Amino acid sequence: MNAELVDERIAELGRHVLDGGTLEKDDALFLFELENSADIHTLLSWGNRIREYFKGNKIHLCSIVNAKAGACSENCSFCSQSALYQTDTPRYGFVDPEPVAEAGEEANRNGVTAVGLVAAWRGLKEGPMLDEVCDRITEMKEQGQTRPDASLGLIESQEVANRLKEAGLECYGHNLESSERFFPEHCSTHSFADRLRTIEFLKNAGIKICSGGIIGMGESREDRCDLALSLREVGASVVPVNILNPIPGTPLENQEPLPPLEILKTIACFRFIMPTKEIMVAGGRTVNLRDLQCMIFQAGASALMVGNYLTTLNQPVEKDLQMLRDLGLDPDWEEFDEGEADGCGCGEKESCDTSGATETIETVTA
Ligand code: SF4
């Protein structure tokens, strides 16, 4: 297809999305498979238009506090918190109320909408740990304006999801991580279906879903496309896009990084597929995009994980806020009319899912 026809097809799909249309897989895959730099820049400009149309100039911010680190029983190959890998990641048990309260206060000061309580473990069952988690959520809720969110792994029953809702939880982070086909390539201790089941329990309890994935693990473009289509299908309100930051000691420590333009293209494709959702760039942003970080908004991102990730450092919040001001974007979520934003209100998150740790990826996954 010549350049003119490619431009026209991208524009046609962009107009279709602006008119409220839904992308079929063939159309979505066409966008994911764009190779040429000029074509990708055309795609980014449409990603920006779609973001502006559905989200205005408001950028949703969220942060996380790692409530329990390391020694996780699962074997997610991107994660430095797995007990199976030798990494430098700190290990500690479920945190006391004070650090969680401090994280909430800092988030309030920075105008961050939500703080996600993230734990590195397989998941939550009924018992004393669930009681403790519910106490922390209720305390955060009573503390101030910042909404408590959580990313606490697999949920084993509807009762657990209902308890979280009763404690005051509004949004839960649980990434699908990758396509169903690629999932067994990076994790064998639980399945894609386990993650879908957890999301189903949460939705039944009336909890909003923050769910995204990690790119750059060796998956194909079609895997990224299928991940986005699955996220659309489960109705995620917030969609964290983490980019692998290979951590020494993990199986993916030598994984070749994705080129920045490929990352920006993926963000734009996610915007085309989920035009009204919060597409949030989370772990791996600084290390993979470097000076191109500000282009995530041109690509269609409408949310940003700020503060440190689970196991890696982010740039200072002040620098992110300055970047938004320089771009004429507004991080003040509270004044935003959610309108079409479908889901949102949820906000937040990073990618987390129970598993947490993408960050390691700089990802936030739990
Ligand atoms: S991603 Fe989450 S579930 Fe997987 S090893 Fe890391 S902490 Fe455990």
Residues whose N, C-alpha, C, O or C-beta is under 5 A from the ligand:
A	BS01	SF4	C72 E74 N75 C76 C79 Q81 S82 A120 W121 D353 T354 S355 G356 A357 T365 A366
